[in-house]
Amino acid sequence: MSVKIECVVPAGNELGESPCWDDQNQRLLWVDAWKARIHTWAPATGVSSFFDLPAPLDSQRIGSFALDNSGSFICAMNRDFWRFDPLTGSASFVSEGETTGGPANRLNDGKCDRKGRFWCGSFNTGDWSANTGVLYRLEEGRQAVRQFDGVGISNGIAFSPDDRIFYFADSQAGVVWQFDFDIDAGVLSNRRPFISMQHITGLVDGAAVDAEGFYWCALCKGGAIARFDPAGKLVRWIELPTRDPTMCTFGGADLDILYVTTARRFLDAGSLVRQPQAGHLLAITGLGVRGLKEPRFGS
């Protein structure tokens, strides 16, 4: 089966991010991180829609989100975590988030582990080289807890299939780190380099791990998706029709489709003409691999 790349939703996102496969409803969810908007798309029907978050979130930007078992969304907004209920259209405060990284910081990439904790990092919106970004861990019923700081742009969060490795990218530094992960305690240790982007085009943005333990990442400004083996060796490179993919996730009934969000925010007018799929949702089929079920917050 040959690899096929197609646009499945012409979303026109300024900054598509945080794709998440909802296995209970067989749909894909993602955000436009330049707004306060969560998109949905059901492949079986082809129906796409979106939720605009209510006040006081409507003037903020959403960095990432996770689903919980009630069908609500745990949202990383500008600086704090909120719960959005799509059935009632209401939002409720969950926890302070960005408390230690400085006033210019905003929450960005986030993902749940298989104990239901939401891990989310921040970055400095005024100066990406300031290294004021922080990684936080959020648990149900508790305040978010700072894990470490000194980050340029937090991205690339993912977990190995056996829950023993935690991955974290600093896009500004051009490195993906891996940590030993104690999932029962929620503790990270033994940070070491996993991937250096020194000789690879693009910035590591959002990421996913497949069922074989390989790390897939979107290379923003590199126009590609890359797959790395558990030792950090580049083993696959998939060119995309637009320069700025932002994140990837596995979805579909068999978790064998790689969905990719993209951005148009960083392209000039001429580039947008040449890259008409910028900001749209892409699907890659024929990869011959499967992903892992997306965990839910608090589960």
N, C-alpha and C positions, 0 to 999 in steps of 0.2 A: 504494500500500500504506500503510495507516494504522499509526501507531505503537501498539504494544501493550506493556503492562507486566504481567508476571505473576511470581508467586512460584514458583520452580522447585525449591527445596530449603528446607523449613521447618527450618533449621539451629538456630535459637534461640541464635545466637552472642551472647555478651556484647559482643564487639567484633570482628566480622568484618572482615578486612583482606586486602590483598595478593592479590587474585584473579589467576590466571595460567593461560592456555590452553596445555595440553600437546598440541601438534599431533601428536606421535608416537603418543600413545595416545587422542587425541580425547576429552579429559576436561578439566574445570575443577578447579583446585586453589585453595585459599585457606586462611587461618588464622583461628583465634580468638585474637586478640592478648592476651586477658586470661588465656590459658592457655598450654600448650605443646602445641598441637594443630594438625595440618594436615588439612584436609578434602579429599575428592575426590568428584567426581560425573561420571558418564558419561551424557550426554544420550541416547545411542542406546539404552541399557538402562534408564535411570532409576535406576540403582544408585548410592547415595551411601554413603560410608564415611569413616573418619578414622584418622589415626595419632596416638597420644599419644607424644610424644617421651620417650625413656628417661632414666634417671639418667645424668649429673647435671643434665640439662636439664628434668626433670619439675617442678622447683620454680621454673623461670624462666618468663618471658613472651617470646613470639616476636613481633618487630616486623614482619618481612617475610622473604621467602625467594626463591631462584631455583633453577631446575632446571639440572643439568649433563647432559652427554651419556651418562653412565652410568646415569641415572635417579635419582641421589641428589639431595638437597636441600641447598643452601647456606643456612643459617639465621642470621639476625641475632637473637641471643638478647639477654638483658639488656644485656650490655656487650661480648660477644665473638661471633666467627663460628665456627660449627660445621658439619660435614657430617653429615647423617643419611641412612643407607642403609635404605630401606623394606624391602628384601629380607631383610636380616639383623636389622633392628631396632636396629642399633648406631649410636652417635654418636662422632665424632672431632673433636678440636679443630683449627681451621684457622688462626685468627689472633686476636690481641688486637684489639678494636675501639675501644671508648670509652676512650681513654687520656689525653686532654687536656681533656675537658670538665667534669670534676668528678664527685664521688661520687654525686650524685643523677641523673646522666644515664643514659638508656637508649636503645638503638638502636631506630629506628622505620622509616620508609618506605625501601624500597630497590628497585633495578631494575638489570638488566644492559644494557650497551650492546652493539652488534653486533660488538665485538671480544672479548666475553666477560668484561668487567670488571663487578663488582658495585659500584654506587654506593649508599651508604646513609647516612642522616643520623640524628642523635640529638636528644633534647630533655630538659629538666630535669623529672623526674617530681614534684618537690616544689614548683616555682615556675615555671609556664609563661612568666612575664614576665622570668625571670632572664637569658634570652638566652645560655645557656651551650651551646646545641646546636652540633654540629660535623658537617660533611659529610666522609665517608671514601670512599676508592676502594680496592677489594680486587681483586687479581689472583691468578690461580692460582700457587701456589708462593711467594707473597710475603706480607709483613705488610701490613695495611691502612695506607694513607697518608692523613693529614689533608689536606683541601683548603682549607677555610676554617671560621671559627667565627663567633660572634656571632648564632646562630640561636635563635629562640624555639621553634618546633615544626617539625621537618623533615618535609616532605611534597611531594607533587606532582611527583616526579621523572619525567621523560619525555625523549624524544629525537626530533628532527625526522626525517622519512623520509630526508633526504639526509645525516644525521649531522653537520650543521653547527651545530645549535642544541641546547643542553642547557637543560631547564626545571627549576626548583626553586622550591617554595613554602615560605614561612614562614607557617604558619597563624596564629600568634600576631600577627605584624605585619600580616597581611591583604594580603600582596603575593606575586605570582608573579614570579620573576626569570627572565631568559633570559641565556645566556652564549654566546659563540662557542665552538665545540667542535672541537678537533683530535682526531679519533677515533684517528688513528694513534699520536699521542703520549699520548693520554689527558689532555689539558690543557684547562682552562677559562680563558677570558679575557673582558674587556669586559662585565662584569656590568651589566645595565640593567633597569629595570622593564618587565614585560610586561603584567601585569594588576594593577590596584588593586581591592581589595574594598570600598573606602570606601562605595560606593553599591549594593553587591550583598549580598543577605541570605545569611548562612552563612559558614563557614570553608572555604577550599580544602583538601581532604584529598588522597586519591590521585587520580592522573590517568593519561590515555593519549592518544596522538596517533594520528589516523587516517591512512589512506593519502594523503589530500589535504593533510596537514600541519596539520590543525585540532586544537586542544587541548581535550580533554574532561576535566572534573573533577567529582568528587563534592563537593557543598556540605553538609558536616556542619552540623547545626543550621539548615540552610536548606531541607531537604526537596526537593532538586532535583539534576539533572545539568545542567551548562552546557557549551556548546560555544563556543569562541572561535576566530576566524580567526587566521592567522599574524601579523596586525598587532595582536592583542590585543582586537579588537572582539567583544563578545557577539553571537552570531548565532542561538543556539538555547537554549531553556530548557525542560526537561522536568520537570514536577512528579511527585514520587514519593509513594507511600502511607505513607511513614514519614519522620520528621524528620531522621534521622541516617544518610544514606548515607556510606560511608567511602572507597570506591575503586571504580573501574570499569576494565574491560578488554574488548577485543574477542575473541570466540571463535566456535566453531562451524566447520563444515567450510569455509565461505566467509568466515570472520572478519567476519560481518555482524551478529552478535548482541552487544549490549553487556551484559555481566554486571556486576552491582552488588552489592557486599557492604554490609551495614548493621549497626548496633549497637543494642542495647537497654540498654546500661550506663548511659546518661545520661538515661533517661526515668523518671519517677515511676510509681507503680502505676496511676494514672488514665490517664496517657498511654499506657501499655502496653496497656490495655484498648481505647483508641481507635485504636491503631496495632498491630494484631495481627501485621503482617508485619515488625515491628522485629526485627533480628537474623537475618533470613532472607536467602537468596540470591535476587536478582531478575534477570530477563532482559528486555531491551528489544529488540523486533524492529520491523521496518518503518522503520528510520532512513534507509535508502537510501545508506549509506556502509559502507566496510569498514575494518578495522584492519590492523595489521602483525603479522607473525610475531614471537613472543616469543623474544628471544635466550636462549642458554644460557650458563651460567658456564663459562669456560675455552675456549669454542669459537673 
